[in-house]
Amino acid sequence: MKYLNLGSTDINVSAVAFGAWAIGGWLWGGTDEEKSINAINEAMSQGVNFIDTAPAYGKGYSEEIVGKSIKGKRDKVVIATKCGIVWHTQKGAHFFDYDSGEKVYKYLGPESIKYEVEQSLKRLGTDYIDLYQTHWQDQTTPIEDTMEALLDLKKQGKIRAIGVSNITLDQIEEYNRVGQLDVDQEKYSLLDTEIEYDLLPWCREHSVTLLAYSAMSKGLLTGKLKADRVFEGDDVRNTEPRFSKENRKKINKMLEEVFVPMANDYGITVAQLSIASLISQGGIVALCGTRDISQARENSQAGNITIDKKDIESLKEAVQKLKLANL
């Protein structure tokens, strides 16, 4: 496994992180707690020491599962969680409603952040969080107020590093003006490269680690989502146009023509090729959603693979041609 430090901190993390959205069950068609705990244990046995979760993932359930998984092993794992998606208050901007009826808001007021961090600490069963991130940005609270609250938590020792997510260039510059940022978590995969034009160069210039979520584009870049796959329950992929049967056919055709031959040359799977292509660019942690032992093993083993720059460019060119064909 490759490792790198988060931003300018001395927090050393695996280049593959365990993404804990799906194990919370919400928008993924439910979950299995025992399988989830076994998956985390398997990832850790493969060298993964970095787990990313959030209160919004199942209204705290993902954090609870992570907490159970790391009991007695806290010193061996780096925990990242988030704040800013809330249902304990109606301040901020309405974001969505849970199926159970709770209205959810984007809110990053200082008093809310202080409340949220205490709830996360309880669910995780720990007295500190390694990386605390603003999950989505709140237009109703000045960034200076939000960042000062995070800096205060860091001063208290309740968090060790500060990150942001789903942000604009102007917003991240404002955060960094107030205090040191260590991580920016953004959607980034070979299918989603928009941040290469602004946020990724900014992160490199300012020594901010990029934590790439949806590194395999919710399964599209694994070669395992066949056109006849049916997404069950509240699975978010049911409502995303990218996951239509026709689009899956187009993507799988590209994978067969370009990704599979290259993966075979490296002696790895398509999923591992997709993950390693991000890590190999440097300064990037691939956040991989994982639900069972087999996924944990496959994803983790991508953390020790280096893909040549020219091969990464070939993959990106193939994806760009697909996009130009109106994916």
Buried (B, 14 or more C-beta within 10 A) or exposed (E): BBEBBBBBBEBEBBBBBBBBBBBBBBBBBEBBBEEBBBBBBBBBEBBBBBBBBBBBBBBBBBBBBBBBBBEEEBEEBBBBBBBBBBBEEEBBEEBEEEEEEEEBBBBBBBEBBBBBBEBBBEBBBBEBBBBBBBBBBBEEBEBEBBBBBBBBBBEEEBBBBBBBBBBEEEBBBBBBEBEBBBBBBBBBBBBBBEBEEEBBEBBBEBBBBBBBBBBBBBBBBBBBBEEEEEBEEBBBBEEEEBBEEEBBEBBBEBBEEBBBEBBEEBEBBBBBBBBBBBBBBEBBBBBBBBBBBEBBBBBBBBBBBEBEEEBBEBBBEBBEEBEEEEB
